[in-house]
Amino acid sequence: MHPFSLRHLFIYLQKTQIGSTLFRNWRNKKLPYTQSPRLTDEEIESFLKRAIVARFCSLNADGTIHAVPVWYSYLEGKIVVATPVASRKARNVRRNENVTLLIDDSETRGVWPKGIVVYGNAKLDTPDLELGEFTRLCEKYFPGDRAESYARGLLSLTRWVKIIVTPKHMASFDYRKDEAYKTATGE
């Protein structure tokens, strides 16, 4: 068992200002707030085009969740991920098309996080990913010729396929806009 248990978390939260407020309100069956303010449609579009990493979550055969960081492209309202044909992501999508992606900027320390949770349907796009298309996906991460050489190198290792995620629902959050959160945490 992990040394940091749920019990430890509860004890820690009860000793903090925000935790004691939340526990007091929870016992009284009222929570003062449930979610930070959302991003606007324009902010969502811009954020999805520039964010670097998504956490791709799919369902394993045993019912557990497989979560893995991925590079992605946002094209025409869909999220495109390249993955080896034999990857767990690809196997899971073949079995169950329901996926969730978390795309955020919370890696940046000292900055209020914002992000988007995408609930969607994933499809494997066959046939195998070809060099030109793979290069276009890599251009978000590498300039010009480097994108092509990177894609060529990955294609030399194994067969790749695209996973195309069509969003069913997107939930966004931006703690920079959240005055209640700032007040509760002393910011």
C-alpha positions as CSV (number, residue, x, y, z in Angstrom):
1,M,0.0,0.0,0.0
2,H,1.2,3.5,-0.8
3,P,2.5,5.3,2.3
4,F,0.3,8.3,1.5
5,S,-3.3,7.1,2.1
6,L,-6.6,8.8,1.7
7,R,-6.7,9.1,5.5
8,H,-3.5,11.2,5.4
9,L,-5.1,13.4,2.8
10,F,-8.2,14.0,4.9
11,I,-6.0,14.8,7.9
12,Y,-3.9,17.2,5.9
13,L,-7.0,19.0,4.4
14,Q,-8.6,19.3,7.8
15,K,-5.6,21.2,9.0
16,T,-5.5,23.7,6.1
17,Q,-7.7,26.7,5.7
18,I,-9.3,25.6,2.5
19,G,-9.6,22.0,3.7
20,S,-11.3,23.0,7.0
21,T,-13.8,25.2,5.1
22,L,-14.6,22.5,2.6
23,F,-15.0,19.9,5.4
24,R,-17.2,22.2,7.5
25,N,-19.4,22.9,4.4
26,W,-19.5,19.3,3.4
27,R,-20.7,18.3,6.9
28,N,-23.4,21.0,6.6
29,K,-24.2,19.6,3.1
30,K,-23.3,22.8,1.3
31,L,-20.3,23.4,-0.9
32,P,-19.6,27.1,-1.7
33,Y,-18.3,26.3,-5.1
34,T,-17.9,23.3,-7.4
35,Q,-15.9,24.3,-10.4
36,S,-13.7,27.2,-11.5
37,P,-14.8,29.5,-14.4
38,R,-14.8,28.1,-17.9
39,L,-12.8,29.1,-20.9
40,T,-14.7,30.9,-23.6
41,D,-15.1,29.1,-27.0
42,E,-12.3,31.3,-28.5
43,E,-10.0,30.5,-25.5
44,I,-10.7,26.7,-25.9
45,E,-9.9,26.9,-29.7
46,S,-6.7,28.8,-29.1
47,F,-5.7,26.6,-26.1
48,L,-6.2,23.3,-28.0
49,K,-4.1,24.6,-30.9
50,R,-1.1,25.6,-28.7
51,A,-1.0,23.2,-25.7
52,I,1.8,20.7,-25.9
53,V,0.8,17.6,-24.1
54,A,-2.5,15.8,-23.5
55,R,-3.2,12.9,-21.1
56,F,-5.0,10.3,-23.1
57,C,-7.2,8.0,-21.0
58,S,-8.7,4.8,-22.3
59,L,-10.3,1.7,-20.7
60,N,-8.1,-1.4,-20.3
61,A,-9.7,-4.9,-20.7
62,D,-9.6,-5.4,-16.9
63,G,-11.6,-2.3,-16.3
64,T,-8.7,-0.1,-15.1
65,I,-7.9,3.2,-16.8
66,H,-4.8,3.5,-19.0
67,A,-3.6,7.2,-18.8
68,V,-0.6,8.3,-20.8
69,P,0.8,11.6,-21.9
70,V,0.7,12.1,-25.7
71,W,1.5,14.7,-28.3
72,Y,-1.5,15.7,-30.4
73,S,-2.8,17.9,-33.1
74,Y,-6.1,19.8,-33.1
75,L,-7.5,19.7,-36.6
76,E,-10.9,20.7,-37.7
77,G,-12.5,20.2,-34.3
78,K,-10.9,16.8,-33.7
79,I,-7.9,15.7,-31.7
80,V,-5.4,13.5,-33.6
81,V,-2.9,11.3,-31.8
82,A,-0.2,9.1,-33.5
83,T,0.5,5.8,-31.8
84,P,2.1,2.5,-32.7
85,V,-0.4,0.0,-34.1
86,A,0.3,-2.4,-31.3
87,S,0.2,0.1,-28.5
88,R,-2.2,-0.2,-25.5
89,K,-3.9,3.0,-26.6
90,A,-4.7,1.4,-30.0
91,R,-5.8,-1.9,-28.5
92,N,-8.1,-0.1,-26.0
93,V,-9.7,2.0,-28.7
94,R,-10.3,-1.0,-30.9
95,R,-12.3,-2.5,-27.9
96,N,-14.0,0.6,-26.6
97,E,-14.1,4.0,-28.4
98,N,-14.9,6.0,-25.3
99,V,-11.8,8.1,-24.2
100,T,-11.0,11.1,-22.1
101,L,-8.2,13.6,-22.6
102,L,-6.9,16.1,-20.1
103,I,-5.1,19.0,-21.8
104,D,-3.8,21.6,-19.3
105,D,-0.9,23.9,-18.5
106,S,-0.5,22.8,-14.9
107,E,3.1,21.8,-15.4
108,T,4.0,25.4,-15.0
109,R,4.7,26.0,-11.4
110,G,3.4,29.2,-9.7
111,V,0.8,29.8,-12.4
112,W,-2.9,29.2,-12.0
113,P,-3.8,26.1,-14.0
114,K,-6.2,26.1,-16.8
115,G,-7.2,23.4,-19.1
116,I,-9.8,21.3,-20.9
117,V,-11.2,17.8,-20.2
118,V,-12.4,16.2,-23.5
119,Y,-14.9,13.3,-23.4
120,G,-15.0,11.8,-26.8
121,N,-15.3,8.9,-29.2
122,A,-12.0,7.6,-30.7
123,K,-11.5,5.8,-34.0
124,L,-8.4,4.2,-35.4
125,D,-7.7,5.7,-38.8
126,T,-6.4,3.0,-41.1
127,P,-4.3,2.3,-43.1
128,D,-1.0,2.9,-41.5
129,L,0.2,6.4,-41.0
130,E,2.4,7.5,-43.9
131,L,5.5,9.8,-43.8
132,G,3.8,13.0,-45.1
133,E,0.9,12.9,-42.7
134,F,3.1,11.9,-39.8
135,T,5.5,14.8,-40.6
136,R,2.5,17.2,-40.5
137,L,1.6,15.9,-37.0
138,C,5.2,16.4,-35.9
139,E,5.4,20.0,-37.1
140,K,3.8,21.3,-34.0
141,Y,6.8,20.0,-32.1
142,F,9.7,20.3,-34.5
143,P,10.6,22.9,-37.2
144,G,10.7,22.0,-40.9
145,D,13.1,19.3,-41.8
146,R,13.5,18.1,-38.2
147,A,9.8,17.1,-38.2
148,E,10.3,14.9,-41.2
149,S,13.4,13.2,-39.9
150,Y,11.7,12.6,-36.5
151,A,8.7,11.1,-38.2
152,R,10.9,9.0,-40.5
153,G,12.8,7.7,-37.5
154,L,9.7,6.7,-35.6
155,L,8.3,5.0,-38.7
156,S,11.5,3.0,-39.0
157,L,10.8,1.5,-35.6
158,T,7.3,0.2,-36.0
159,R,4.0,0.7,-37.8
160,W,2.0,3.7,-36.7
161,V,-1.7,4.7,-36.9
162,K,-3.8,7.8,-36.1
163,I,-6.3,7.9,-33.4
164,I,-9.0,10.5,-34.2
165,V,-11.0,11.7,-31.2
166,T,-14.3,13.4,-31.9
167,P,-15.3,15.4,-28.8
168,K,-18.7,14.6,-27.3
169,H,-18.4,17.1,-24.4
170,M,-15.6,19.4,-23.2
171,A,-15.3,20.8,-19.7
172,S,-12.9,23.6,-19.2
173,F,-11.4,25.4,-16.2
174,D,-9.3,28.5,-15.6
175,Y,-8.3,29.2,-12.0
176,R,-6.9,32.6,-13.0
177,K,-10.6,33.7,-13.3
178,D,-11.7,32.2,-10.0
179,E,-11.9,34.8,-7.3
180,A,-13.4,32.3,-4.8
181,Y,-10.4,30.0,-5.2
182,K,-7.9,32.9,-5.0
183,T,-9.5,34.2,-1.8
184,A,-9.7,30.7,-0.2
185,T,-6.0,30.0,-1.0
186,G,-4.7,33.5,0.1
187,E,-3.7,34.6,-3.4
